[in-house]
Amino acid sequence: MRRPILILCALLSVAGIATADEGMWLFNVPPTAQLKSKYGFDLTKAWLQHTQLSSVRFNNGGSGSFVSPDGLTFTNHHVGSECIQQLSTGGKDYLKTGFHAKTQAEEAKCPDLELNVLEDIEDVTAKVNAAVKPGMSVADQGQAQRAAMSTIEQQCAIETKLRCDVITLYSGAMYHLYKYKKYTDVRLVFAPEFDAAFFGGDPDNFEYPRYDLDVCFFRVYENDKPAHLDNYLKWSAAGVKDGDLIFVSGNPGSTGRLNTMAQLEFLRDTGYPLVLYRLARRDALLKKFGAESDENARIAHEDLFSVENSLKAIRGYNSGLVDKVLMDKKSAEEGKMRQAIASDVTKKAEFGDPWAEIAKAMDTEKQIYLPLTYFERRGGFSGDLASFARILVRAAEERPKPNGDRLREYRDSALPSLEQDLFSSAPIYKSLERTELADSLAEMKEKMLDNTVVNRVLAGKTPADLAQYLIDNTKLEDVAVRKQLYEGGKAAIDASSDPLIKVMQEIEPEARAVRKRYDDEIDAVVRQDGAAVAKIRFATEGTASYPDATFTLRLSYGVMRGYTENGEGTTPKGTKLPYFTTFRGAFQHAADHGKKDPYKLADSWTNAKSKIKLDTPLNAVETADIIGGNSGSPVINRAGELVGIIFDGNIQSLPWNFAYDDSIGRSIHVDSRGILEALRDVYGADALADELTGKPYQSAHSERSSANGSKIRKSPPAY
């Protein structure tokens, strides 16, 4: 058995050479040399630390930043929309009307939102790998490393009182301990209407030009008072101009740029096809449910938005995997590394053939993918109530175990976040729960027709009948019931007659069995052999680079730059697109589409048109390297000031999941000037705008500057 592979620290002492402005860089291994060489910018430790402590991770899957010393935080509307919908009770619909707390007393607490601020990073690679002993099988190595990670996290949490997560980098070649300050008292301050935040709807998603005010503001509290912050991003009133260097500090979710060909082919041939099928099916289901009544439409709104966004994103990711040019390039890169090892007897003896081992693991994942999806990942049991049931059943088994022996999601350091979700007071709508569960059961039955567990669960009932029985008779919508079962442990779970609990107990043996195969035969193999591939990559390329995204804080950089459309988007091929759009363009875009949904501007905008400075920049594009999870990331200038907020990428950027190319791919942000203009002249939110700027707003008659820094004398094109 090969010994664990370690990356020499020297390999990561300097940031390596990446194509163009490519890179999602670690804050503790920043691209200092590239920025100095290409842009003459000195990336100082003080600049990095201030940016790191001003950046925020929204634990529901997005990014954000602090923007005032009094706890004011902002992110995208689509990142905050879950909280916005959860607060829409008692006949209110804040997604439709927007939300504006004019005083701190009106700021509304989100039921289960958690924000994380990265305070420190520690390399714990040696500690994790010290758990691996000679003669261990690959499966035992993986278990030993997972146990070591849990122990490190537990000790860190006890010593620091912070959230502590060991992050796997380069598939397992490195392990870093991320220490987060956690905020759980998060209150909504301001959100525009959905029609303003997502103007253009699904047809314009991942397109450019765009005209969206995709922002919302929250405030973090400590001890029932606004948190005082020493680090926050100062707002830039001047904004950016063409060619300016900018930075993006955010939490990209995941990428597969370092994946082997076997991993890419698995995604292309097995993983993505099933995910796309399931998303398309759920999209149709939610649309049908929403069409039945206005209330159903409101209830399903957030889920439908998420599904449609995911559908378009994954189709875009998959477009890279079916692109022969991209895949041939990936294959050639891998072939070069494999040849370098095969032709060197010493290296071949040290590394073996890690690509072949990973390929075997992918074959195993193909074999177990259906039960893994429908049992372990609960694809056959959709809905919040079924999720609560699974957590309660699992927690009863896992919590009594030693911390290092538990499944990773039930380790001590993860339990506070799990409990916050489990005991959330967010509203639950049984009508939607019943509909989603019935369809997921029907899908599971279709995909796993002869599976004995599926047939045993259905017990002769139709999926619709079983779903109705389960949802009508469960009591898990009651937070008090969930707490009683959680605190009562296995005895309470075994004594429970709740039908959802019973169903989860029924599938638990099969779910655990397939999870063990995944952990032992897939995760452990990729962890060991992926680490070997990473070391080979560094040895053959002679340089260090950034690891794949892991939903942890990264720094990207680029320049403000328009592009010429290549025909992949909805804009005609050959159209030259500028780097920014304006409010004037938004009104024109609405008119061009007959002002019909989803191109109907919010009434607040049309009513305020005479007051709006129509040539104010609204959205803009740059070459900064992003992916899903970067939503809400602050866009920062050289001085460390906030000039915008990432909310999307164009359709050509979606293959960045596997390979970066800035010839046409762009990230898209909302401009800081456009946000201020909307707050003051559309929404009358002057107090909020004053808090952002710390100074009085300019008179409506003051001379304004255009995006290129010159005085406005005539209207630019209505982009």
Steps between C-alpha positions, in 0.01 A plus 500: 500500500640839403573740784292823524603764250618833642541826312822674592432841650758647268280416203234733636727776624435701185191516286543328167441616148138479389342586168388865461326615820412146600490390860296456816791560733541402864532801730802339663661433158406815304600586139745766613756450222244504216335818619834678538628382161187559294331793674770656719279441804651423840271252674591576861423293808298788642285522183440125507416483869256791480330346197485157665340634819257715302379205292209282606383151412124449495471141610199436275733510200612854425743777583480855628686772687476741790431854381476707819650493851153425642457149366344591166558216254398457142465223248288415196123502518504141373730398788275671755172398338454193719486721809285755317245231418515349850409842644207534258224379729165642608400593148825681422712425194833680530631333186228682309490831689855528627599575860633817661565532873509875558625448857705229668189402698338397170789278393363144480693198628558214256391162643811298416760709316863458605783731395869406527804727509839334443735603780795264452640220282736231628673230296419168672613266221759328720248449782242341271749273326659395830187292557590275207706200610709260288305208359161669515257433219382795293162485677664500843724789398195701400324425829814587698533833321133586550530415870811718531318789331212471748741494795685807377171685449371402844817614676501825305136575582559438871813717511381789283118494531497543121356288223788278387503311168784292356496561125632243252711659225641341183280192564692425818853622438447778752269566795440847641312584819265795444389685814180706471321746720134410469199730502155344542297811591465639149224751420363620169542874439414560135404303190360628170212332324574175320408674172787745557749244631437247223381724217498294180431180695619162385540605132767754601666280762870448413463759224642847441411787469318483837306756701450344844505649848593161645584621852363485851627621836514328837638597841682263734425526870680390814325495838194653334700804382653582161850352487782750504749429223858619463522363145250588229522614139467869433262588220642649182293785361732530199455140382715348226593574142600290200824311556512550876654223710243353741492220756228257604502358853250218538427134555485311168310176558679229304692457179642201315801653329739248656271202435636203309345401168320213674338745741399735218356213298302381801342842534428522127360150457342421838496782752368796304241308293320381813527839671360675192216249472409551865516879477287511184243276665489717814479816287186367330355390835548839666357686203191281508465543876542878475242529223227364728468819710671826588588361842657191345701725268629695800587183692687344207669820383836459672531129417408562136756779469769273645411210270497712185832658591654157567365360174658773293827489695550124470410505132774758467747294701420196288558703182867497591504122532342446159738752342752290305763775504488536877497124563784438253704763682427334835587159358829627358597657834429175682679295236810713540510439875433127464778468247741684728435246775496192273839589352668547838558175691553676834188713472294206378605301805410790728167600346372193318205592276267725703290579192411132462404477868272803471345353187414184697342717768289674236384161372389419854314829528313421179388169651366656821385834363126431512480376860752767600273765348161373611581348842810664646454844340122475548417557134198276545378691806477870414387770738596658831299256711670195349834673553420557867407133536831385351702733723316384813547130418867547412577726795358244743753246370797733449506728805573226757807388302850638564540821299759352262282200416199700385395595151659836423174695502433391862841585648491725806621808315216465246215444746425866586430583134302178455291579807431853380351358179315219679335735748426780255167676543470555125147424373429159348225458242357150498337551161842540338656230719233253386545588133881478505512177698247329272696590188836397645358165609358450150835587344683259730254225410556562128879504526526205744203292390610163640676622813374310804543797736292725275226241478511445875464874566206536262335186641251484216402867521534745214763770554224762526306301760811430705609865489156617612499253789853594611452877486148502644604292800848629583545748786850608400383844390489577875840624625421372849445147364833511314680616815340225709607231254851642461561537872341162573751321280462145378243404762270781389551420132430129548187580702370752248199411287555789262468351149787702351730380777393142427569537127847639563572213737386263223752629245780565750682165466518532119592868521783430745629212291524709185653788698770266631581386148525862390727596790724191472514433125458846350579783741800325656643407159457850357651641818816287467543482124377854437773617736752299297380660176537844662861429595572367151345812350725726704807289422438493124383861467762632738268749668230535759149618427164538669286202610146434384226698671372369835243763612775674695635852467700564183640806324454551126604795289444638152422814304186679392454402136215462253498239223360409161213249513578163340140390458474271803292757683172656393672811361579476125846375409747780432332751732758705687396520862636774728622425848205676667125548464278779634156571642412646161577164345271328750203712396585441135533125557154496656354695207667269247312207656163672528543554876362151554611254766788434559593830334260714701693738721382532859242776553742678733737542206243623249354740756844643577628521142496880493730511805745229396835604349448269206863492389622363833679164453288209619673171405852436373729217383858403577740211448516394867488122548177391674258206528185413697542605865660830396152655489513803728879532491622858534682653202787709635733758347873550562428714804294223657172685443180331393404576139241230443357160588522183288161353410552292185724395216414493132414174325855479364641495855320182608767263357737672745394220730761295314719750311538878516495707180451877505477557123123537542414360843419770754383539857223757554451738791257767621679836501542686830376822334187328376424365846523846656290651222225242555507536878464877489293582194286186464447379857560809710735297721722798579593383850630173359689681224648737758616206709676358194673822400543674831430834334206704366364408159577727205224739391282382214640793303867417564709428196541124469795306358465238231646152523820607322563788737403788268210735559170394348408732212278272298330169555700188414335206323220347708699202623 
